[in-house]
Amino acid sequence: MELKILGSICFLEAVGTVGNIMGYHLGAGICLAGTSLLTVYTVYLGMEKTHKKICPECECEIRKSYRICPECGNDIY
């Protein structure tokens, strides 16, 4: 899923860059929008990583807020 989102953002930036090179005024705006989306998505991915922990039973990566592992049913607390 992450690769699809990143691929879509990169495609948006490429379209904006090509449009800018061809002289379309909207190209710079599209490129700027792609860069903004990439920045926001990168911050989102970083925040998701800091809110995870590893289940001691199955070693699956889960959210810190989970008390029971959704993979193996282990009681974390």
DSSP file (Angstrom, degrees, kcal/mol; ACC not computed):
  #  RESIDUE AA STRUCTURE BP1 BP2  ACC     N-H-->O    O-->H-N    N-H-->O    O-->H-N    TCO  KAPPA ALPHA  PHI   PSI    X-CA   Y-CA   Z-CA
    1    1 A M     >        0   0    0      0, 0.0     4,-2.0     0, 0.0     5,-0.2   0.000 360.0 360.0 360.0 -42.1    0.0    0.0    0.0
    2    2 A E  H  >  +     0   0    0      1,-0.2     4,-2.7     2,-0.2     5,-0.2   0.890 360.0  52.3 -61.6 -38.8    2.8    2.4    0.9
    3    3 A L  H  > S+     0   0    0      1,-0.2     4,-2.6     2,-0.2    -1,-0.2   0.862 106.9  52.8 -67.2 -34.4    4.5    1.9   -2.5
    4    4 A K  H  > S+     0   0    0      2,-0.2     4,-2.1     1,-0.2    -1,-0.2   0.914 111.9  45.5 -65.4 -41.8    1.2    2.7   -4.3
    5    5 A I  H  X S+     0   0    0     -4,-2.0     4,-2.2     2,-0.2    -2,-0.2   0.940 115.3  46.0 -66.9 -46.8    0.9    5.9   -2.5
    6    6 A L  H  X S+     0   0    0     -4,-2.7     4,-2.5     1,-0.2    -2,-0.2   0.894 112.4  51.8 -63.4 -39.1    4.5    6.9   -2.9
    7    7 A G  H  X S+     0   0    0     -4,-2.6     4,-2.2    -5,-0.2    -1,-0.2   0.894 109.4  49.8 -62.9 -40.4    4.3    5.9   -6.6
    8    8 A S  H  X S+     0   0    0     -4,-2.1     4,-2.2     2,-0.2    -2,-0.2   0.899 111.3  48.5 -65.6 -40.6    1.2    8.1   -7.1
    9    9 A I  H  X S+     0   0    0     -4,-2.2     4,-2.2     2,-0.2    -2,-0.2   0.917 111.9  49.1 -66.2 -42.7    2.9   11.1   -5.4
   10   10 A C  H  X S+     0   0    0     -4,-2.5     4,-2.3     1,-0.2    -2,-0.2   0.882 110.1  51.8 -64.0 -37.8    6.0   10.6   -7.6
   11   11 A F  H  X S+     0   0    0     -4,-2.2     4,-2.6     2,-0.2    -1,-0.2   0.910 108.3  51.7 -63.6 -41.5    3.9   10.4  -10.7
   12   12 A L  H  X S+     0   0    0     -4,-2.2     4,-2.2     1,-0.2    -2,-0.2   0.911 110.6  47.8 -60.9 -42.9    2.1   13.6   -9.7
   13   13 A E  H  X S+     0   0    0     -4,-2.2     4,-2.5     2,-0.2    -1,-0.2   0.890 110.7  51.7 -65.6 -38.7    5.5   15.4   -9.3
   14   14 A A  H  X S+     0   0    0     -4,-2.3     4,-2.7     2,-0.2     5,-0.2   0.917 109.6  49.2 -64.6 -42.6    6.7   14.0  -12.6
   15   15 A V  H  X S+     0   0    0     -4,-2.6     4,-2.5     1,-0.2    -2,-0.2   0.915 112.3  48.9 -61.6 -42.8    3.5   15.4  -14.4
   16   16 A G  H  X S+     0   0    0     -4,-2.2     4,-2.2     2,-0.2    15,-0.2   0.895 111.4  49.2 -63.5 -40.5    4.1   18.7  -12.7
   17   17 A T  H  X S+     0   0    0     -4,-2.5     4,-2.5     2,-0.2    -2,-0.2   0.925 112.6  46.7 -65.9 -45.2    7.7   18.8  -13.7
   18   18 A V  H  X S+     0   0    0     -4,-2.7     4,-2.2     1,-0.2    -2,-0.2   0.916 113.0  50.1 -63.2 -42.4    6.9   17.9  -17.4
   19   19 A G  H  <>S+     0   0    0     -4,-2.5     5,-2.6    -5,-0.2     4,-0.4   0.889 110.8  49.6 -62.5 -38.5    4.2   20.5  -17.4
   20   20 A N  H ><5S+     0   0    0     -4,-2.2     3,-1.0     7,-0.3    -2,-0.2   0.907 110.5  49.7 -66.7 -42.0    6.5   23.1  -16.0
   21   21 A I  H 3<5S+     0   0    0     -4,-2.5    -2,-0.2     1,-0.3    -1,-0.2   0.872 108.3  53.8 -63.7 -37.3    9.2   22.3  -18.6
   22   22 A M  T 3<5S-     0   0    0     -4,-2.2    -1,-0.3    -5,-0.2    -2,-0.2   0.538 123.1-106.4 -77.7  -4.8    6.6   22.6  -21.4
   23   23 A G  T < 5 +     0   0    0     -3,-1.0     2,-0.4    -4,-0.4    -3,-0.2   0.566  67.9 147.1  96.0   9.1    5.7   26.0  -20.1
   24   24 A Y    >>< -     0   0    0     -5,-2.6     3,-1.0    -6,-0.2     4,-0.5  -0.657  43.4-145.9 -79.2 131.2    2.3   25.4  -18.5
   25   25 A H  H >> S+     0   0    0     -2,-0.4     4,-0.7     1,-0.2     3,-0.5   0.802  97.8  59.8 -66.8 -29.0    1.8   27.6  -15.5
   26   26 A L  H 3> S+     0   0    0      1,-0.2     4,-2.4     2,-0.2    -1,-0.2   0.713  87.5  77.1 -72.4 -20.0   -0.1   24.9  -13.7
   27   27 A G  H <> S+     0   0    0     -3,-1.0     4,-2.3    -8,-0.3    -7,-0.3   0.893  92.2  49.8 -58.8 -43.0    2.9   22.6  -13.8
   28   28 A A  H <X S+     0   0    0     -4,-0.5     4,-2.3    -3,-0.5    -1,-0.2   0.886 111.1  49.8 -65.4 -38.0    4.7   24.4  -11.0
   29   29 A G  H  X S+     0   0    0     -4,-0.7     4,-2.3     2,-0.2    -2,-0.2   0.891 110.6  49.2 -66.3 -40.4    1.6   24.2   -8.8
   30   30 A I  H  X S+     0   0    0     -4,-2.4     4,-2.3     2,-0.2    -2,-0.2   0.909 111.9  48.9 -65.4 -41.9    1.2   20.5   -9.5
   31   31 A C  H  X S+     0   0    0     -4,-2.3     4,-2.2   -15,-0.2    -2,-0.2   0.903 111.3  49.7 -64.0 -41.5    4.8   19.9   -8.6
   32   32 A L  H  X S+     0   0    0     -4,-2.3     4,-2.4     2,-0.2    -2,-0.2   0.894 109.7  51.4 -64.1 -40.4    4.5   21.9   -5.4
   33   33 A A  H  X S+     0   0    0     -4,-2.3     4,-2.5     2,-0.2    -2,-0.2   0.905 109.6  50.2 -63.1 -41.4    1.4   19.9   -4.5
   34   34 A G  H  X S+     0   0    0     -4,-2.3     4,-2.3     2,-0.2    -2,-0.2   0.906 110.8  48.9 -63.1 -41.8    3.3   16.7   -5.0
   35   35 A T  H  X S+     0   0    0     -4,-2.2     4,-2.1     2,-0.2    -2,-0.2   0.896 111.4  49.9 -64.7 -40.4    6.2   17.9   -2.9
   36   36 A S  H  X S+     0   0    0     -4,-2.4     4,-2.4     2,-0.2    -2,-0.2   0.923 111.3  48.5 -64.0 -44.4    3.7   18.9   -0.1
   37   37 A L  H  X S+     0   0    0     -4,-2.5     4,-2.7     1,-0.2     5,-0.2   0.897 110.1  52.3 -62.4 -40.2    2.0   15.5   -0.2
   38   38 A L  H  X S+     0   0    0     -4,-2.3     4,-2.1     2,-0.2    -1,-0.2   0.898 110.2  48.6 -63.3 -40.5    5.3   13.7   -0.1
   39   39 A T  H  X S+     0   0    0     -4,-2.1     4,-2.1     2,-0.2    -2,-0.2   0.932 113.4  46.1 -64.4 -46.8    6.3   15.7    3.0
   40   40 A V  H  X S+     0   0    0     -4,-2.4     4,-2.3     1,-0.2    -2,-0.2   0.909 113.4  49.2 -64.2 -42.3    3.1   15.1    4.8
   41   41 A Y  H  X S+     0   0    0     -4,-2.7     4,-2.5     2,-0.2    -1,-0.2   0.874 109.2  52.5 -66.9 -37.0    3.1   11.4    3.9
   42   42 A T  H  X S+     0   0    0     -4,-2.1     4,-2.1     2,-0.2    -1,-0.2   0.914 110.5  47.4 -64.3 -43.1    6.7   11.0    5.1
   43   43 A V  H  X S+     0   0    0     -4,-2.1     4,-2.4     2,-0.2    -2,-0.2   0.908 111.0  52.7 -63.6 -41.8    5.8   12.6    8.5
   44   44 A Y  H  X S+     0   0    0     -4,-2.3     4,-2.3     1,-0.2    -2,-0.2   0.927 109.1  48.6 -59.1 -46.2    2.8   10.3    8.7
   45   45 A L  H  X S+     0   0    0     -4,-2.5     4,-1.8     1,-0.2    -1,-0.2   0.887 110.9  51.0 -63.8 -38.2    5.0    7.2    8.1
   46   46 A G  H  X S+     0   0    0     -4,-2.1     4,-1.4     1,-0.2    -1,-0.2   0.899 110.5  48.6 -64.4 -40.5    7.4    8.4   10.8
   47   47 A M  H  X S+     0   0    0     -4,-2.4     4,-0.8     1,-0.2    -2,-0.2   0.882 108.8  53.5 -67.6 -38.2    4.7    8.9   13.3
   48   48 A E  H >< S+     0   0    0     -4,-2.3     3,-0.7     1,-0.2    -1,-0.2   0.891 106.6  53.3 -62.1 -39.0    3.2    5.5   12.6
   49   49 A K  H >< S+     0   0    0     -4,-1.8     3,-0.9     1,-0.2    -1,-0.2   0.853 106.2  52.1 -66.9 -34.7    6.6    3.9   13.3
   50   50 A T  H 3< S+     0   0    0     -4,-1.4    -1,-0.2     1,-0.2    -2,-0.2   0.650 103.7  59.0 -77.5 -13.2    6.9    5.6   16.7
   51   51 A H  T << S+     0   0    0     -4,-0.8    13,-2.3    -3,-0.7    14,-0.3  -0.002  92.1  92.6-102.1  28.0    3.5    4.3   17.8
   52   52 A K  E <   -A   63   0A   0     -3,-0.9     2,-0.3    11,-0.3    11,-0.3  -0.841  47.2-177.7-120.4 156.7    4.4    0.6   17.3
   53   53 A K  E     -A   62   0A   0      9,-3.2     9,-3.1    -2,-0.3     2,-0.5  -0.918  29.3-107.6-142.3 170.0    5.7   -2.1   19.5
   54   54 A I  E     -A   61   0A   0     -2,-0.3     7,-0.2     7,-0.2     5,-0.0  -0.876  27.6-123.7-106.2 129.8    6.7   -5.8   19.1
   55   55 A C     >  -     0   0    0      5,-2.6     4,-1.6    -2,-0.5     5,-0.1  -0.546  15.4-144.4 -67.5 129.0    4.6   -8.6   20.5
   56   56 A P  T  4 S+     0   0    0      0, 0.0    -1,-0.1     0, 0.0    20,-0.0   0.724  94.5  48.2 -69.7 -19.5    6.8  -10.7   22.8
   57   57 A E  T  4 S+     0   0    0      3,-0.1    -2,-0.0     1,-0.1    -3,-0.0   0.952 131.0  10.3 -85.3 -55.7    5.0  -13.9   21.7
   58   58 A C  T  4 S-     0   0    0      2,-0.1    -1,-0.1    16,-0.0    -3,-0.0   0.460  91.1-127.6-107.2  -3.3    4.9  -13.8   17.9
   59   59 A E     <  +     0   0    0     -4,-1.6     2,-0.3     1,-0.2    -5,-0.0   0.769  54.7 153.6  60.4  29.1    7.2  -10.8   17.3
   60   60 A C        -     0   0    0     -5,-0.1    -5,-2.6     1,-0.0     2,-0.6  -0.641  50.2-114.8 -84.7 144.2    4.6   -9.1   15.2
   61   61 A E  E     +A   54   0A   0     -2,-0.3     2,-0.3    -7,-0.2    -7,-0.2  -0.723  48.2 164.9 -82.5 121.8    4.7   -5.3   14.9
   62   62 A I  E     -A   53   0A   0     -9,-3.1    -9,-3.2    -2,-0.6     2,-0.1  -0.841  41.7 -82.0-132.2 167.1    1.5   -3.9   16.5
   63   63 A R  E >   -A   52   0A   0     -2,-0.3     3,-1.2   -11,-0.3   -11,-0.3  -0.392  35.2-125.0 -68.7 148.2    0.3   -0.5   17.8
   64   64 A K  T 3  S+     0   0    0    -13,-2.3    -1,-0.1     1,-0.2   -12,-0.1   0.781 107.9  62.6 -64.3 -26.6    1.3    0.6   21.3
   65   65 A S  T 3  S+     0   0    0    -14,-0.3     2,-0.3     2,-0.0    -1,-0.2   0.647  80.2 102.6 -76.5 -13.8   -2.3    1.1   22.3
   66   66 A Y    <   -     0   0    0     -3,-1.2     3,-0.1     1,-0.2    -4,-0.1  -0.519  46.1-175.2 -73.5 133.3   -3.2   -2.6   21.7
   67   67 A R  S    S+     0   0    0     -2,-0.3     9,-3.2     1,-0.2    10,-0.7   0.663  77.3  42.6 -95.8 -22.7   -3.4   -4.7   24.9
   68   68 A I  B    S-B   75   0B   0      7,-0.2    -1,-0.2     8,-0.1     7,-0.2  -0.991  91.5-116.8-126.5 131.5   -4.0   -8.0   23.0
   69   69 A C     >  -     0   0    0      5,-2.5     4,-1.8    -2,-0.4     5,-0.1  -0.483  15.4-149.7 -67.1 126.5   -2.0   -8.9   19.9
   70   70 A P  T  4 S+     0   0    0      0, 0.0    -1,-0.2     0, 0.0    -8,-0.0   0.675  93.4  51.2 -72.1 -14.6   -4.4   -9.2   16.9
   71   71 A E  T  4 S+     0   0    0      3,-0.1    -2,-0.0   -11,-0.0    -9,-0.0   0.921 130.1   7.8 -86.5 -49.4   -2.1  -11.8   15.4
   72   72 A C  T  4 S-     0   0    0      2,-0.1    -1,-0.0   -12,-0.0    -3,-0.0   0.560  91.5-120.7-113.5 -10.7   -1.6  -14.4   18.2
   73   73 A G     <  +     0   0    0     -4,-1.8     2,-0.1     1,-0.3     0, 0.0   0.585  53.1 160.9  81.5  10.1   -4.0  -13.2   20.9
   74   74 A N        -     0   0    0      1,-0.1    -5,-2.5    -6,-0.1     2,-0.7  -0.434  44.5-122.9 -67.6 135.4   -1.2  -12.8   23.4
   75   75 A D  B     -B   68   0B   0     -7,-0.2    -7,-0.2     1,-0.2    -1,-0.1  -0.723  23.3-165.3 -80.0 115.1   -2.1  -10.5   26.4
   76   76 A I              0   0    0     -9,-3.2    -1,-0.2    -2,-0.7    -8,-0.1   0.856 360.0 360.0 -73.7 -36.7    0.5   -7.8   26.3
   77   77 A Y              0   0    0    -10,-0.7    -1,-0.2     0, 0.0    -9,-0.1   0.440 360.0 360.0 -98.2 360.0   -0.1   -6.4   29.8
